[in-house]
């Protein structure tokens, strides 16, 4: 099956044109500001996630005495807000550390799988040439080389989550924006034979995504640095 650019609404009525204009705007925002939006939205997500967890706990407490009045429910609401605020604050403060942990785990997983795949490939192609006295060597090799390989890959990938998000939002945003723009131009009868060519759209997506990646790299939130100064005492 040949790969093609994902489709967007193609009708040329006013409502569809308005929808496509909104998609272009959303795509451009994601393309140029995707990581910053994620960076700002993650604490909000943590707030709602922690608040929902506390709400579930509070619901069980309230269910034990359904006749309880407003004060009991007010306590639960206050606790939900407290949990959400704490989670949001911790998420914002330790976001970079969480990214490093996630990046390390993802890299370690990829490294371990890569080592296992190489060993299995060697076993498949050259297993019959290994002396009988070395049977089971593949299990030894996977563990022996897999652990340091996973640690090395995890270390190299510890800062990769941020760049993966930048790449993903730039590509997705540019794809949506360019596809929607191509549809609007086709509705306006602007040389549709050229615009509808996949190569033209892919080049436009690549150029726009490249600009978006550069913009996001230059405008990404800076990690807070704490400078400690000390003075010598006589």
N, C-alpha and C positions, 0 to 999 in steps of 0.2 A: 504494500500500500504506500503510495507516494505521500510525503509530508506536505501539508499546505498550511498557509497562514490561517489561524482561527477566524471564523466568521463573526461579523457583527450585523445588526439589523440593516437590511438593504433597501427597505421601502423609502420612497422619496417624498413622503408627505411631511407636513410641518412638524407634527409631533415626533416623528422619527429623527428629523434633522435636529430638533431641540435635544433629544436624547443623545444623539451622536456628539453634539457640542459639549454636553455634560461629560460624556466619556472622554473626549479629548482633554478637557480640563482636569478630570480625575487622573488620566494617564500622565499628563505633564507634571501634576503635583507629585504623583508616586515616583516619576522618573527623576525629578530634581530634588525632592525632599523626603523620599521614602524612609531613609534611615532615621532622619530627625523625627518624623511622625511616629515611627516605632519606638524610638527612644523616649518620646513624650508619653506615648500611650501605654507603655508597659507598666508604669506605676499605677495608672488607672485600672488596668486589668488586674493587677495584684490587689488593689483596693476591693474591687467587686468580688474577686475569688475568695479572699479572706472573709469579707463580709457575708458572703453566701454560706461559707462553712460555719460561721458562728450562728447564722440564722437557722441552719439545720439543727444545730445543737440546742438553740433556744426554742425551736418548734417542739422538740422532744420534751423539754421542760414544761412548756405551756400545755402540751397534750396530757400531762399527768393530772392537771386540774383545769379542765376546759372552762370552768366557771370563773377563773381568775380574771380580775378586772384590768383596767388600763395600766395601772402601775407596773404589773408584771411584764406586759408587752413593751412598755417604755424602757424597762431595764434591758430587754433583749435588743431593742433598737439601738440603744446607747452602746451596748457591747459590740454590736455589729459595726457601728461607726468606729469604735475604738480599734477593733481588730483590723478593719480596712485601712485606717490611718497608719497603724504600725507597719502593716505589710507594705503599703505604698512607700513609706519613709525608708524602710530597710531595702526595698527593691531599688529605689533611686540611689541610695548610698552605695550599695554593693553590686550595682548593675555590671560594671566592668569586670569585677571578680567573677560574677556568674557567667559572663560571656567567656572568660578564660577557662573556667571549669568545663562548660559545655563544649567549647572548641577543643580542649584537651581530650575529653571523652570521645568526641566524634573522630578526632584524628587517631586516637589509640585504637578505636574500633576498625577504622579503615586500614591502619597499619597491620593489625593482627590478621584481618581477612586477607590482605594482600600477601603476607608471608605464607599463610595457609594455602592460598591459591597457587603460589609459586611451587611450594613443596608438592602439592597434589599434581600439578602439571608435570613436575620432574618424575614423580612416581608413576604417572600414567605413561610417559614416553620412554623412561629408562629403567622402570622397575624390574624388568626381567634381566637386566645386566648387573643388578646388585647381588653380591654373594649371599648365599643362603644364611650364613652366620650373622648377617646384618639385618635380618628381618625385623620389622617394626621401627626401622630407622626414621620413617616419616613422622611418627608421633614424637620421637625425641627431637627431631629437627624443628617441628612446629612450635614446641614449647621453648626450645633453646633459642631459636631465632625470633619467635613470635613475641616474646615478652620484651626484649630490647627494641625490637622493631616497633611494637605498639607504643612504648615509652617515647621513642624518638619521633614517631609520627605525631603523637599527642603533643609533644613539646613544640614541634614546628607548626602545628595547627592551632595552638592555644589562642591566637589572636585572629582566627579565620572567620568566626561567626559574624563579626561586624561586616567584613568584606563580602561574605556570602549574601547577607541581607541587602547590602548596597547593590551588588550585581543583580540579585533577583528582582528587586523593586525597579531598577533601571530598565531591565529587559522587559518585564511585564508592563510597566507604564508606557514605555516607548512603543510596544506592540499594540496596546489598546489605542494609544493616541494616533499612530500612523494608520492603523486599519480604519479607524473612524474617519480620519481626515480623507483617506482615499475614497471612502463611500460618499462623503459629502461632495467631493470634487467630481465623482462620477455622476451624481445626481445633477450637478451643475453643468454637465456635458463638457468637462474640461479634459480633452484628450484622454478618454477612458482607456484606449488601447494601451497607452504607456502606463497609466496609473495602475491598471489591473494586472500588470505583469508582476509575478512574484519576485523577480530579481530586483525590480525597482523598489518594491515595498521592503524587501530584506535589507537593501542598502540604506533606505531611509531609517529603518528600525535600528540598524547598527550605528549609524551616525548619531541619531538622537540618544541612543543608549550610551554611547561613548561620552557625549556631552553631559548626560545625566550622571554617569559615574564620576567624571571629573568634578562636577559641581558638588556631588555628595561628599567626595573625598576632601574637597577644600572647605566645606561648610559643616563637617561632622562635629558633633558636640565634643568639646575638649574635656579630657579628664582633669579633675581638680587636682592641683598640686599644692602641697603644703611645704613651705620653706621654713626651715628651722635655723635660726641664727643664734650663735652663742658668742659671748664675750669673755675674754680671759680676765680673770680677777687677779689682782696683785697679791 
